[in-house]
Amino acid sequence: MKKSARTIVSTLLICCCTAMAEATTFTVAADGSGNFKTVQEAIAAIPDKSAERTVIYISAGTYQGPFVLPKTTSNVTFIGEAPETTILTYDKNASDKRPEGAHIFNPGLNVMGSDFRAEKLTIQNTSGDHGQALAMRVAGERFVFENCRILGWQDTLLLDKGRYYFKSCYIEGRVDFIYGEGTAVFDGCEIHSKNGGFVTAASTKEDVPFGLVFLNCKLTGDSNSWIDPATGKPKDAPNAKAHLGRPWGPYGQVAFINCAMGNHIRAEGWHNWGKVENEKTARYVEFGSKRLEGRSLNVSGRVPWAKQLTAEEVAEFTPTKILGWDPAQTPLPARP
């Protein structure tokens, strides 16, 4: 089947005009009006180790995962019609039976090739409060996500080894829902906590200077109690408070720079994950925090082992310096 799919792509390339020469492009549409009906069929059609970019336009609809882009599949762009209408979904968690060869955490979307781009998509895991239930795992280099929604509960987004840029995205969850050892910049994103929990769980390595960096983001919270799926009753009290993060690894690094934070964020900000020794090594920093309405936020109650940066130190926190490459130099193509 993979061979025939590649034949389809080759035919498309022959028929394309010269303006298309810089990229292979095709469309996924569940109703059969595109080149493929499923996202995974389109992924399978991409030649291994291709230096040419493949742009996959995903029509409005809900597409069932899991979705896997292997290490040998690089230079791929996903473009949906709108995050509200183009949805990549998965309903399994880490405790469910995994497809053959799946990652141990069983993510809905698992991207391992480098130079991946995505725009105007929702990537979600609907398993709910059943432990680790990843919407997405990324494990590559130079990824860009723009105007995407990434939705889950626990461990929504796993940032494995690599460097990633998120622009104007909406990410929600409750427990450690942005986590991993990768380096990532969240630029102008909304980070939404589901009634308490922990926003981040970084496991940054000791020799890596930047972990999870939030620039000009908005942190919002859900005041409603979460309903226990087993009992149908509220599991937590309303208006539960959330921590900014706890270190999954001892040298976890997280920064919130010029971010607006709702009242759901705990005054102490950070948690040591029950290990006092983490307080000596975790690298938690903050600068210019304010309330959602714009007033300066009183951070005097933050844990003493977290740090408030100076204006001079903040100058080092730019996307290019953090990532080692400029995400603005690799813009996403417009949908035709």
N, C-alpha and C positions, 0 to 999 in steps of 0.2 A: 504493500500500500504506500509505503514511503517513496518508493521509486516512481509510482504513478503520480503521486502528488508533486514530486520534483519536476516531472514532465509537464504538468499543468503550469507550474511556475515558469518553466523555460518558454512555453508557448506564450504566456502573458508577456514575457520580456521581449519576444520577437515582435509582438503586436504593438508594443508601447511606442510612443513617439520619443524623439530624442530628449525631450524635457524630463523623461522618466529615467534617463540613463544612470543617474546618480543613485538610484535605489530601486529595489524590487518592491512593488506595492500590490496588495490584494485586500479583499474585503471578506470579513466573516459576518454572515447573517443567518440567523436560525431558520428563517423562512425559505432559505434556498436561493435568495436573490443575489448572493455574493459568490465568491470563488470557493468558500468553504462554509459549512454549517456550524462547525465547532472551532473553538480557539485552539484546541490541541492538534486538530488536523492542520491548521495553518502553521503551527510551530513545527510539526513534523515535515513540512514542505521546505523548510529553510536548510540550505546546504550547510554541512558542518564546516566550522572554521572559516566562514565567509567573511571577507573584509568589506564586502558591500553591505550597506544598510538595508534591512528589510522592514518596511512600514506596513503594519497590519491595522487596517481600519475596522473597528468592531461596531457593528450597527446596534441600535437600541435593542435591548432585550436582556434576559437573565440567563447566564451561561453557567452550567454546573461544573464544578471542579472535581478532582484536583487538576491544576495546570502546572506543568513542569517545563522550564527552559534549561536544558543541561549545560554543562560547562563549555561544550563545544559549539553552543549556539549564542553568538555574540552579535552586537550591532543591530539590535531589534528595537523597534518602536511600536508601542500599542497606542492607538488613539480611539477613544470612544466618542459618542455623539454628545453626551453630557453625563456627569457623575450620577445624576438622579435617574438616568434611563439606561445606561450601559453598566451592567452589574456582573461581576465575576464572583460567584458565591460557592461556599463549601459549608457542610453541616457536620463535619466530623472533628473529633478532638484527639489528643495524644493517647487516650485510653482505648479508642476505637481500633478496630482492625485496619491496618494500613495497607494501601495498595503495594504490590511487589516493588521493591526498590525505593520506597518513599523514605523521606527524612524521618528521623526518630520522633520528631514533634508533629509530624503529619500536617504540614501547612496546606492551605488551600492553593496559594500561588507560591511556587518555589523557583526563584530566578537565580541561576548560577553562572550564566555567561556574563561577560563584561559589556560596558557601554549600552546599557538598557535605558530606554526612555518610556514614560507613560504619561498620558494626559486624558482628562475628562472621563475617569473611570471610578466606579466603586469596587473595592476589593474587600470582601467581607467573609467572616465566619459566623454562622448563626447557631453554633452549638450551645452557646450561652454558658451558664455557670456550671461547667463540668470539668474544671481543671484547665490545663493548657489546651488552648484551641486557637491556633494561629490562622489569621487571615493571610499573612504573607511572611515568607522568609526570603531575605536577599543575601547573596554571598558572592559578590563580584566587585568590580571596580567601575567607578564613574557612572553611577546611576542618577537619573533625574526623574522626579515625579512632580508633576504640576497639575493643580486643580483636580486632585484625586481625593476620594473618601476611603479611609481604611478603618474598618469597623470590626469590633470583637468584644471580648470580655477579659479573659486572662491571657497574657502573652499575645496580644493582637499582632504586634510587629516585631519580628526578630531580625536584628541587624547583625549579621554574622560578619566575619572578616571582610573588610572592604570599606569603600568610601561612597557616601550617598548624599544627595541633595533633594530636599522636599520644599517646594514652593507653593504657597497658598493652598495647602492641603488641610483636610479635616480628619483627625485621628481620634478614635474613642476606644475606651475600655475601662477596666477597673483595677486589676491586679497586675503590676509589672508590665503594663501594656505597651511600653516602648523599651526594648531591652536588647542586650547583646554586647559584643566586644568591638563592633564596627565603629567607624567614625562617621557621624551624620550631622548635617546642618538642616534645621527646620526653620525656614525663613517665612515669616508672616503666616504661620499656620494656626489653626485653632486646635487645641488639645483638650479633649472633653473627658472628664472623669465621671464614671457611673457611680455616684453616691459613695465616695470614699476610696480607699485602696492606696495604690502606689503608682505614680505616673511613670517612673523609670526604674530600671534595674540594669545598670551598666556593669559590664565586666571588662572594661578597658584594660589592656595590658600595661604593665609598669612603664615600658619604654615608649608608649604611644602618648603624645602630648594632648590630643583632643579625643573626646569620646562623643557624647550626645550634646549638641549645642543648639539652643533655642534662641533665635534672634527675632525680636519684635513679634513674638507670638502672643496669643490670647488663650489663657487657661480658664475653661468654664467647667461647671459641675452640675450634675443632676441631683436635685433635692429629693426626688422620690425614692422610697424604699425599693430595694431590689427584691423581686418575688422569687422565692426558692422554688425551682422547677419540680422538686420532689414533693413538696407539701402544698404549694399554691399560696403559701403565706409569706408575709414580709420577712426577709432574712436579716435585714439591718434596720436600724432606726433611721428616720428621715434626716436629711441634712448631715450625713456622715462626712467626716473630714478626711482629706487625702494628703499623703506625704508627696513631696516633690520627687523623692527617690530613695532607694536603698541599694547598697552595693552588692550585686550578684558576685562580683569578684572584688578582692580587697583594694584594688587600685582604680575602681570605677571612677570615671570622670564625667561630670555633667555640669553644664553652664546654662543659666537663664539670663539673657542679656536684654534689657529694655522690654520685659514682658509684662503684660497686664494679667493679674491673677484675681480670681473670684474668692469669695469668702470661704469656699470649700477647702482651700489650702491651709494646712495646719500652721500655727504660728512658728513652731520649731522647724518646719520645713523638711528636715531630713531624718532618716531612720538608719540605725547601724546594723540592721538585720539580726539583732540579738548578739552581736559580736563586738565587744568593746575595742578589740584590736583593729577593727575596720576604721575606727575614728582616727587612727594614726596614719592611715594610708589613702583612704578615699579622698577624691579631689572634687569637692562640691563648691561651686562658685556662683556668684550672682552679682548683678549690677542693674541699677535703674528700675527695680521692680515697682510697679504701680497697681492701683486698683483698676477694675474694669472701667470705672467712670473717669479715670485719668489722674486721680490724686495719688501722691506719693504713698507707697506702702511702708508701714513701720515694720522693719525687719529686726528690731532689737531682740525679739524672742527666738531668733534662729539658734540652732545648736552651735556651741562655741567652736566646734571643729570644722564648721563650714566657713567660707571666706567671702567677704564683700570685696569685689575688685575695685581698683582705681581706674580713672579715666585713661591713664597711660596703658594699663594692662589690657583694658577693653579694646584698644586699638589693634591688638593682635587677633581679635576674634572677627575676622572677615571670612566669607566663604572660600575665597581663593587660598588664604593662608591656612585655614583649617583643613581643607581637602587636598591641597597641593595641585589643584587644577581649577580652572575658571568655568563654572557651569553655564555662565552667560555666553560662552564661546560655542556652545553646542545646542542651539535652540531647537525646539521641536518643530517639525514641519506642520503647516496648516492643513486642515482637512479639505480636500477638493470639493 
